[in-house]
Every structure is written in structure tokens, then in C-alpha cells.
Amino acid sequence: MTFIDTLKKEHGTIKDLFRKVQSEAGRKTRPFEQHWTKLCSELMGHMEGEEKTIYPALMDTDAKELALSAIEEHSAVKMVINQLCDVSYDDEHWKPKLKLAKDLVEHHISEEEGEILPKAVKLFDAKQLEQFHKEFTGIRKETMAIYR
């Protein structure tokens, strides 16, 4: 699997986890808590991996503005996820914050898959993309361990 394929596959996983958490929100059940924990772990690992691999590489290219925008979107998502972690599941603000996080992530994925990843394929050769993949995988794994 290529780096780009991995990113797209993870995007699908993250979207699916958001759907599961959203459908189970309000029910403090074991499946809900497992899906919520997995979502946080997957999402944070994915964002950290991108922020330390592909985005810095894009800073020295004509895609710098796209990378800067993506980093800002990650910051917004992290802020909302952290707010969710500070609020009880049964708080009236929890579901709206979850919806906001989901909307932010889906917007980000759309831009990334529509603009950033196609640009990366044009800018970097297969060897560079493979190196990003290797680094991304390690960073993602380390970060995910923190959120489990």
C-alpha cells in the first residue's frame, strides 16, 4: 500500500468512527467508549503523522499555503476534541461539539484528498513518498499509544 493509499484508507476509518460515535452518543456504553477512544487515537495519530512528514515537505513548494491551511485545520480539530474530553458525555454541549469536530474533519479530508494529495503525487517521487510513509507509520504508532 502506498503512502497516499494509507492516508485515504485512514480517512475512511476516521469517518466511520465518527459515524459510530455520533450514533451512540448519549449512551455511555462500552461500545461507545471503545469507539470514542479509538477515534481519538486514530485521529491524533493521523494528524501528528501528517504534521511531521508531508506538511513540512510541502512548505518548500508551491503548495505551502495548502499545507499551512491544513495545519490550521488540524489545530481547530484538536481544540474541539480536547473540549470534548473535558465535557461529560451527557452534557448538552457534547453532541454539538462532536458534530463540529466531524464537520471540520470531513471538510479537511475533502480538501486534502482533492488538493493536497494530488499535489504531493506531482511534487514528490516514489522514493520520497515511501520515506514519508515509513516516517508517518512510526509517528502515528507512537502518538496513538498516548491516546489509548
VENWOCOR-V840081 format. One record per backbone hydrogen bond with DSSP energy under -0.5 kcal/mol. NH is the residue of the N-H (numbers start at 0). CO is the residue of the C=O. E is the energy in kcal/mol with one decimal. If there is no record, write none. Layout:
BEGIN
{{NH:CO:E} {NH:CO:E}}
END
This chain:
BEGIN
{{5:1:-2.4} {6:2:-2.4} {7:3:-2.4} {8:4:-2.5} {9:5:-2.6} {10:6:-2.1} {11:7:-1.9} {12:8:-2.0} {13:9:-2.8} {14:10:-2.5} {15:11:-2.3} {16:12:-2.4} {17:13:-2.3} {18:14:-2.1} {19:15:-2.2} {20:16:-2.8} {21:17:-2.8} {22:18:-2.3} {23:19:-1.5} {24:20:-1.1} {26:23:-2.0} {27:25:-0.7} {28:26:-2.6} {32:28:-2.5} {33:29:-2.6} {34:30:-2.7} {35:31:-2.8} {36:32:-2.4} {37:33:-2.5} {38:34:-2.7} {39:35:-2.4} {40:36:-2.3} {41:37:-3.0} {42:38:-2.9} {43:39:-2.5} {44:40:-2.2} {45:41:-2.4} {46:42:-2.6} {47:43:-2.4} {48:44:-2.2} {49:45:-2.2} {50:46:-2.6} {51:47:-1.2} {52:48:-0.5} {52:49:-1.0} {54:49:-2.1} {56:52:-1.4} {57:53:-1.7} {58:54:-0.8} {58:55:-0.8} {59:56:-0.8} {60:57:-1.6} {63:60:-1.3} {66:62:-2.2} {67:63:-2.7} {68:64:-2.4} {69:65:-2.3} {70:66:-2.3} {71:67:-2.0} {72:68:-2.2} {73:69:-2.3} {74:70:-2.1} {75:71:-2.1} {76:72:-2.3} {77:73:-2.9} {78:74:-2.2} {79:75:-2.0} {80:76:-2.7} {81:77:-2.6} {82:78:-1.9} {83:79:-2.4} {84:80:-1.9} {85:81:-1.0} {85:82:-0.5} {86:82:-0.5} {86:83:-0.9} {90:87:-1.9} {93:90:-1.7} {94:90:-0.6} {95:91:-0.5} {96:92:-2.0} {97:93:-2.4} {98:94:-2.4} {99:95:-2.2} {100:96:-2.5} {101:97:-2.6} {102:98:-2.8} {103:99:-2.7} {104:100:-2.5} {105:101:-2.7} {106:102:-2.2} {107:103:-2.4} {108:104:-2.9} {109:105:-2.1} {110:106:-2.2} {111:107:-2.9} {112:108:-3.0} {113:109:-1.8} {114:110:-2.6} {115:110:-1.3} {116:111:-3.1} {118:114:-1.7} {119:115:-2.5} {120:116:-2.1} {121:117:-1.3} {122:118:-2.1} {123:119:-2.5} {128:124:-2.5} {129:125:-2.3} {130:126:-1.9} {131:127:-2.5} {132:128:-2.2} {133:129:-2.3} {134:130:-2.5} {135:131:-3.2} {136:132:-2.4} {137:133:-1.6} {138:134:-2.5} {139:135:-3.0} {140:136:-2.1} {141:137:-2.2} {142:138:-2.5} {143:139:-2.8} {144:140:-1.5} {145:141:-0.7} {145:142:-1.0} {146:142:-0.9} {146:143:-0.6} {147:144:-0.7}}
END
